[in-house]
Amino acid sequence: MMMREQAEALDRADPLAAFRQEFSLPDGVIYLNGNSLGPLPARAAARVAEAVAREWGEGLIRSWNSAGWYMAPRRLGDNLAGLLGAEPGEMLVTDATGLNLFKAVAAALDLRPDRKVIVMEGSNFPTNNYIVQGLVRFLDRGHEIRFVEKAGILDAIGPDVAVVALTHAHYKTAHLLDMKGITAAAHAAGALTVWDLCHSAGAVPVDLNKAGADFAIGCTYKYLNGGPGSPAFIFAARRHHAAMRQPLSGWWSHTAPFAFDRDFQPADGIARMLTGTQPILSLAGAEAGIDLACRADAAQTRTKSSALGDLFIQLLESRVTGHGFKLESPRLAVERGGHVALTHPKGYPIMKALIEAGVIGDFRAPDTLRFGFSPLYLRYTDVWDAVTLLAEIMETGRWQDARFQQVEAVT
Ligand SMILES: Cc1ncc(COP(=O)(O)O)c(C=O)c1O
């Protein structure tokens, strides 16, 4: 079994260690929930303050031009593109994840008008199902969602399939799907792909163009540390730009927004995926986190995130035995995204007790505890200390206190 001194040695040798000082982390907290909401990058606070005081306060409406507000979705999209294997001009940072999924799936269906089936993983984060169910109902053209699980995906892709809309790293188990292989199978069947990268961007290397992906979406508030509710991203491969159409065609996706024409004419390129006026302060807040993720070496990021997850599993299995935890994530790091999921029938009060002790993870019904291993600010010693506290909570039975049993609105 590893000793704490060995974790300390790993921290000293960590090539990403310097990134930790870029974050504003509260004292006394081990933050293992960057897979849900990343912490505050120090420069984000300064950037938002500048956007409020100087750009809004002094620049007023002139800032749409002078502070680059109008181009912000494209500028941030271009910044992020390299991290995800896209080219400049293929990505935007705009709108919410769900809205981007709506636009991307609608655009993909529109490119395959004679096919009616959308393949999705039923256990995916529910909003994806709800958004596509809403789209299907709204279109009312006889589309059908074929829900499958990981093992059945390839068999579900046949000549009737229009779109395969999947999440690369599963929100609960963290299992990874083979983006390249599934995309190739979809293309061989004549279908298009829409990849959700919410749990991949900033945690797992992604190469959209190498994988041949058609569309992709994802949030910036998890491993990209963009802030609560920060705008999401959307990718469309350049080969689709000329033909793609999306139904939320607002003035920002018009070819000449300031001509104020009566009728819609789509913009060229990725701007076609925009809709309307953007949340500029939230975009300003997201810049610093995206920049940090792009600055970090993607291979080092993945290596460290995997090592932190492996260490957590190894310490859990050697130091928290006999308390009923089961590993829900793949044991092999290559098959896993950035977090590790455990199940326990009393997962909710255990997680609450852990949070009170200063280790923040989260709980997903009915019995999953999630621990995120974001490599830019976590240390190996954080993993060691988190497992020590978990062991203590289980051995003392502190999680059974009445105050941990009350279920709150947000778990
Ligand atoms: C896979 C996945 N898709 C989408 C979302 C959320 O979408 P939105 O940002 O629109 O709420 C999440 C949130 O955790 C998610 O895990």
The ligand as an SDF file (V2000), in Angstrom:
LIG
                    3D

 16 16  0  0  0  0  0  0  0  0999 V2000
  -23.6430   14.6290  -20.6460 C   0  0  0  0  0  0  0  0  0  0  0  0
  -24.3100   15.9020  -20.2350 C   0  0  0  0  0  0  0  0  0  0  0  0
  -24.9990   16.6170  -21.1470 N   0  0  0  0  0  0  0  0  0  0  0  0
  -25.6040   17.7790  -20.8030 C   0  0  0  0  0  0  0  0  0  0  0  0
  -25.5250   18.2770  -19.5110 C   0  0  0  0  0  0  0  0  0  0  0  0
  -26.1720   19.5560  -19.0650 C   0  0  0  0  0  0  0  0  0  0  0  0
  -26.7260   20.3320  -20.0280 O   0  0  0  0  0  0  0  0  0  0  0  0
  -27.0860   21.8560  -19.7010 P   0  0  0  0  0  0  0  0  0  0  0  0
  -25.7820   22.5950  -19.5520 O   0  0  0  0  0  0  0  0  0  0  0  0
  -27.8830   22.2970  -20.8760 O   0  0  0  0  0  0  0  0  0  0  0  0
  -27.8620   21.8920  -18.4330 O   0  0  0  0  0  0  0  0  0  0  0  0
  -24.7950   17.5540  -18.5520 C   0  0  0  0  0  0  0  0  0  0  0  0
  -24.7010   18.0870  -17.1660 C   0  0  0  0  0  0  0  0  0  0  0  0
  -24.0360   17.6170  -16.3040 O   0  0  0  0  0  0  0  0  0  0  0  0
  -24.1900   16.3430  -18.9210 C   0  0  0  0  0  0  0  0  0  0  0  0
  -23.5150   15.6290  -18.0160 O   0  0  0  0  0  0  0  0  0  0  0  0
  1  2  1  0
  2  3  1  0
  2 15  2  0
  3  4  2  0
  4  5  1  0
  5  6  1  0
  5 12  2  0
  6  7  1  0
  7  8  1  0
  8  9  2  0
  8 10  1  0
  8 11  1  0
 12 13  1  0
 12 15  1  0
 13 14  2  0
 15 16  1  0
M  END
$$$$
